[in-house]
Amino acid sequence: MQEFWQSCVHSLAQELPPEQMKAWVHPLSFLSFDEELGEVRVSAPNAIKQNWARTNYTQRIQELASNWFNRPGIRVIFQVARRDHHVSQVHGPAMSPPTGMPAGPTAGAPAPREYTNGAATQLNGHGASAALHTATRTTTAVEPAATGKEPVVIIETVGQAPEDHVYKRSHMNANLTFESLVIGKSNQLANAASAQIVENPGVSSYNPFFLYGSTGLGKTHLMHAIGNALFKAGKVSRVRYIHADQYYSDMVKSFQTNTFDDLKRYYHSLDLLLIDDIQFFRKKERTQEEFFLLYETMVQRGRQIVITSDTYPRELQDINSRLTSRFDSGLTVQIEPPELEMRVAILLRKAEEKTSIVLKEEAAFFIAKHLRSNVRELEGALSRVSAYAGFHGVKIITVEFCKEALKDLLSVSIGQITIENIQKTVADFYKLKVQEMYSKRRPANIAMARQIAMYLAKELTQKSLPEIGDSFGGRDHTTVLHAVRKITEQRAKNAELNHQLHVLEQTLKG
């Protein structure tokens, strides 16, 4: 029967992100198949993983089991493993980074000060020289000095290990790699597109690569990961990461010091430009004009440009339309706030790097439930917990300890249930966008989740039916009443739905 479970894990690995497989599927173990009852039993190491597996994977495993055993209607039962019951876990194939991506360092490790042969090994565990082009080519580029008064001449040789100053002046962060990035539903497309760019930089359909989304979602991390991977593979040699505001400052300084031609020559010589927060170009007309010329030069030469912003290209305010149309001509991808399981995975990954503490999984789950907006917020909360633990001499981080350490931060969310919180929680739970809660779309999965959210809004808030309807896209109070009655009736008859509602209620109540 283990062959069935191996096949099942393999199938799930084709459909789910590697981080989700590692966090939620690999810990599961196949127990038994009862042919008479038509039941597949699967073991989970704890109640949290049991609940998540039951909620998220029951239907898919049922389909796989029915196909494998050639028997429709198979039930899948998840149970928590007994301490005295040892079961061998069956893992899927090892998840390797997409082709072209390097194995990265542990996030949070000190950045190497040099990028020589030894530093290349420190960066990713491999020597960089083997990956570089075998042909020797000496190039000269001019970069403005830190003072802005005199240019600095950079001489680099492709075919040899990169020198310290070449990597250092790229301003890339060696810790921000694909290996240190947690992948989930919210950034899966962006990560896949980045892999294609690493394979074929400068291809017109991916140039520019425009990433947009709210602050703290990992846009900058992905940008640096692309740069580090391309640099290590020897596909680019002249790279620059820069914030848009710094680019503007460099422009101003170059005019003041009569070094503009040197600055322009430097940027036009780049193989790869990584420019962060392009929205800072608003109302800076001369900077926009010069960047347009730089953009045209690089794209025409097949040099890759990666841009980030807080909004979609055509929604950028006070930026010339010829620029925004160029931004929109390549590949544009949005990064969304991380879903609950991804937030848990991020916390567990970051906690592993903090050797002074051990974060219990239920504690990570607790933090992730209450902090939903971005990765930076999660990291800040974990740092606060770690500092609080150090002050009190605590090693093992539990839910109760998190409540104490984060009581000020969480005071707004704990015990104050709003319709907005309900919509976000239900959307997270059913893998939907929050917008679906109040959209006019009516596919069965969206309609059901929306009705569940309306039911919870009626049960857990003091809002009237018309007020609830208004919060769900201006729906009539009779629509809300119908949803409440339908879910109430189905909850009494459907054990699985009752369980899901119980999990949602506990999540909302904290």
N, C-alpha and C positions, 0 to 999 in steps of 0.2 A: 504493500500500500504506500510505502514511501515514494515509489515512482510517481504516484498521483500527486503527492504534495510537492515534489520537485518540479513537476510539470506546472502545477498551479503557481508556485513562486516564480518560475520562469515567465509565465504569462503576465503576472502582475508587474514584473520588472520591465516588461515592454510598455506598460501603460502608466507607471508611476515614476515620479522623480527619484533619483538615487537616495536623497536624504529621507524621503518618506519611506522608502523600502527599509533603510537602515533603522529608522526610529520605530516603525510601526509593524512592518511585515516580518522582517528577519527574527524578531523575538518570539514570534508565534511558532508553535510546534503541532504537528499532526498527531492526534491520539488514536483515533479508530474510525472505522466505517462499519455501521450496523446495517447489514444488507436487509434484514427482516424489517427494521423500522425505517430504513432509508435515511439514516442520520450520519452525518460527518461531524466528528467532535475534534475541536481544535483547542489547544491549550495556550493561554496567555500568562505571562509572568506576574501580572498584577491586575487589579480592577480597572485601572485607567486604560491600559492597553486592551483589556477585554471589552470595555465600553466602546472604545474607538473602533476596534476591529468589527464589533457587532454592528455599529452604526454605518461604517464606511465600506466594509468589504463583504458583508453577508451576501448581498445579491450577486456580486461578481463571482464569488467562490461557489455559490449555488449553481450558477451557469456552468462553470468549469467542471464541477463535480457531476452534474447531470450529463454533460458531454462525455466525460471520462468513463463513467459507469453505465452510460447509455440507459439512463433512467430519469425521467422527468420528476420534478417535485421533491428533490432531495433537500432535507433540512440541514442547516449548518448551525452547530451549537458551539459557542465559545465559553470556556470555563477557565477559572483561575487555577493555575497549577498548584498542587499540594506540595508542601516542602519536602515530603518524603517520596514524591513521585518524580523520578528522573526521566526526562524525555529528551532525546537527541533532536536538536533543531536542524532543520533542513534549510540551508541558505541558498539563495539564487547565485548566479555567477557574479564574480566580483565586479563592482561598478568602476570602470576605469574612466578617466576624463576623456572627453571627445578628442578625436584625432587633432593633433597640433597643439593641444594644451599641455603645459608642463605640470608636473607634480609640484605643488606649492608648499611653502613653509607653514608652520602653525601660525594662525592669526594671532596678533598681539606680541609675537616675538620681536626682540629689538631689531630694527632695520640695520642691515650691514652698512658700515661706513664706506666700504670700498667695493668695487665691482671688478676685481681682478680674477685670476683663475680660482683662487681660494674663495673669494666672495661669491663667485658664481655658484660654487658648490654649496656655500652657506645659504644662498637664496633658495635653491630648489633641490638640493641634494644631488645635483649632477654637474659635471663640468660643462662650461658653456662653449668651449672652443670647438668641440666636435660638432656642435649644431650649426656653427657659422659657415658661411660660404667658403669654399676652398680657394677660390680666386682671391688674389691680393689686390686691393684697390685703395689708394690713398686719396682722401678727399679733404678739402678745407672748407670750413664754414665759419662765419663770423657771428659771434653772440655778444650782446651787450654785457658789459661788466656790471657787477652788483651796484656800483656807484652810478652807473649810467653815463659816465664821462668818456670812457674809452672802450672800444670793442675788444673782445678777447678772441684770439684766433684758436680754433679747435682743429687739431689734426688727428684723424682717426684712421685706423687700418682695418679693413674688413678681411677676415681670414685669420685673425689672431684674437686671443681673448680680449674682450673690451676693457679699456683702461678705466680707471676710477673716474676721471673727469667726464668721460663720455656718458656714463650712466648717471653720474651725480647731477650733471647739468640738464638731464632730461626732466628732473624734478618728479620722477615717478616714485611711488612707494613700493618697495620690494616686498612688503608683507601682503599687499592686496593682489592676490592671485586667484585663479579659478579654483585651486585646491582649497583655499580658505573661504570660499563663497558657499553659503548654504543655498541649495536650489529648492524651489517650491513652485507651486502653481503660479504665484504672482510674478516670478521672474524667469520662468522656464523658457518662454519664447525669446526673451532678451539674451539669455545665456546661449541658446541654440544659434541665434543670429551672430553672436560674438564668436562662436566656434567657426562659423563660416568665414568671418573676416580674418581670423587667424590663419585659416587655410588659404584664402585668396584675398589678400589685402589690395584695396584699390579698385576692385571690380565695381563697375558703374552702378549696378543694382543695389549695392550696399554702401555707396559712397555719395553723400555722407551717411554715417550711421548716427541717427538722432534718437537719443534716449530721453524720455521725459517722465515726470512723476513728482510727487511731493518730496519734501526734504527728508533725508534719513532713510531712504528705501534701498540704497545700494547702487545708485547710478555711478557715483565716483569709483566705488570698488570695482565695478565691472569695466569701467574705462581703463583703470590702471591694470587690471588683469589682461586686457587686450594688449596694452603696451608692453607689459612684462613678457607675455608669451611671444609676441612678434620679435621683440628684441633678443630674447634668449634663443629663438629659432634662427636668428641671423637674417630674417626677412626685411628688417629695417635697421638702420644704423644711426640715423639722425632723428631723434624723437624729442618732443616737448609736450609735457603736461603743463597747462596754465589755466588759472581761473580767469574768467572774462574781465573781471575788475582789474586784475593784475596786468592783463594785456593792454587795457586802456591806460593804466598808469605808466607802463613802459612806453607807450606811444607818446604820451604827454612829455615824459622825461627826455625822450629822444629828440623831440622838437626843441626843448629848452637847451639841450647840450650839443645840438647840431650833429647828432649821430643817427638821424633817421634812416639814411641810406644803408648804414651798417645793420640796423635793426631789420629793415625790410629784406636785405640780402640774407640775413640769418633765417628768418621765417620762411622765405621762399626756397631755401635749401633743404627743408625738412622732408623726411620720408613719411612721418606720421605726426599728426597734430591732434592732441587731446585737449579740447577746450571746454571747461566746466561752467555751468550756469550762464549760458549765452544771453539770458534775459537781462543781464547787467549792461548790455549794449544799448538799452533803451535811451533814446534822446541823445545819443552820442554819435552824431551824424558823420563826423570825420573818421572816427574809429570804424564805423560801419562801412564806410567807403573803402578804407584800406583793407579791412577784413574781406570785403567782397573781391578785391583784386587778388589777395592771398588765396582765397577759396578757389577762384577760377584757375589760378596757376597750378595749384596742387591737384585739383580734379583732372585738369587736362593732361597732366603728367602721370596720372594714375597713382597719385599719392593719397593714402587713406586719411580721412578726417573723421573724428568721433566727437560728437557734440552732446552736451546734456542741457536740460532746461526744466523749469518747473511746470511748463505747459506745452501744448501741441504747437508746432511751428506757426500755423496760420492764426493762432490765438495770441501770439506775442504782440504786445502793445509797443507802439512807437519805434518799431524796427522796419526798415525799408522793405517794401513788398518784394523787391527783386532778391533780397536775401532770404526771406521766409519761403519764397517759392523754390529757391535752391535747396534750402534745408529739407523741404518736402519732396525733393526729387529722388532721394535715395531710399533708405529704409528707415522708417519711423516706428519705434516700439515703445509702448508704455510699460513702466514698472508700477505695479499696484501694491498697496499695503499687504504685508504677509498674512496668510491665513493662519489659523490657530496652531495647526500641527507644525507649520514652518516656524512659528514663533517659539514653540517648545524646543524644536531642534536647534534653533539659533542659541537659545539660552543654555542648553546642555553643551553645545559645542564651545561656547564662550567660557562656560564654567570649567570645562576640562583644562583650559589654559590657565586658570587661576588655581595654582597648586595648593593655596592656603585653605581652600574650602571644597566641600563635596556637596553639590546641589542635588537634593533628592528629586526624583522625577515628578512627584506630585507637587513639589514646591515650584518647579519650572512651569508646570501646568497652571498653577495658581497665578503666578506672575503674568503668564501669557494671556490668561482669561481677562485680566483687568487692564492690560496695556496693549492696545491694539493698533496704534497709529503708525509707528515706524520702528526700524531696527535700532536707531540711535537711542530711542526712549528705552528700549529693552536693555541695551548695554549700560545705559545710565543707571537703571534700576538695579542691575546685577552688580555694578561697581559699588553702589550704595549699600547693598546687602553685604558684599565682601568687606567693605570698610567697617560696617557695623559689627560683623562677625569678628574681625580682627580686634576691635576695641573690647569686645566682651569675651574674647578667647574661645569662640565657638568654631568648630570645624564642620559639623554636619548641619546643613541648612534645611530646615523643615518648613512646612506651611505656616505653622504658628510663628516661627522666627521671622519669616517674610512679612507676615502681617504686622509684627512689631517694628521691623526695620523700615517698612514702607508705609507706615500708617498715615503719614501726612500726604504722601503721593497718591495713595489709594483712597483717601477719605472721600473724594468726589465720586468715585465709581462704586465703592462698596455700600450697599444699602440704599442707593438712590437709583431705582430702576426707571428708566425713561423709555418711551417708544423708540427713540433713536438707538438706545442700547439694545433693545429687543431686536430691532431690524438688523443691526450689525451682527449680533450673536447668532441669529437664525441664518443669516446669509453665510456666515463663517461655517456653521455647522453643516449646511447643505451644499457648500462649495459654490455659492452664487455670488454675484456682485450685489452690493447693497442697493444699487439703483433698481434691481429687479423687484425689490419689495414694493416700490410705488410706481413701477412702469405699467404700461397698458398690455404688455405681452402676457399670453395665457397658455404657454405650454404646460403640460400636466405637472412637471416637477416644480416649476416656478409658482404655479397657482396654488399647489399644495403647501409649499413653504410659506407663501404669503398668507394663506389662511391660518397656518400655525402661528405666525407672528401676530396676526390680529387676535387670535384666541389668547395668546400670552399677554398681549396688551390689555385685554379686557380683564384677565385674571390678576395681573400683577401691578396695574396702575389704577389711578382713580379717574382716568379719562372717560368721558362719555362716548357713546357709539359714534355720534357725528364727529367728535374730535379725533377719534381713532381713524375714521374714514378719511378725514382731511390729511392725516399724516401718511396715508397710503395712496397718495396720488389723487386726492379729492374724491374718493369713492363715497357712495351713498351709505347712510347708516344701515340700510337694509342688507347691503353686501356684507358689512361687518357682522351683523346679527346672524346671517346665513352661515358665515365662516365659523362663528363661535358655536352654533348649534351642531354643525357638521363635525367639527373636531371633538366636541364633547361626546357626541354619539360614537364616533369611531374609537375614541380613547377607551371607552368602556368595553369594546369588543376586540380591539387589536393590541395584543401584548407588546409587539415591537414598537408601535406608535407610542404607547404609554411609556415605554422605556425611554424613547427619544425625548419625549416631553419632560420626563423626570430629569434627564441629563441637562436639558436646556434650562429648566427651572433652577436646578442647583447651581448651574453656571452663572445665571443672572443674579441669584441671591448671594453668591460668593461663599 
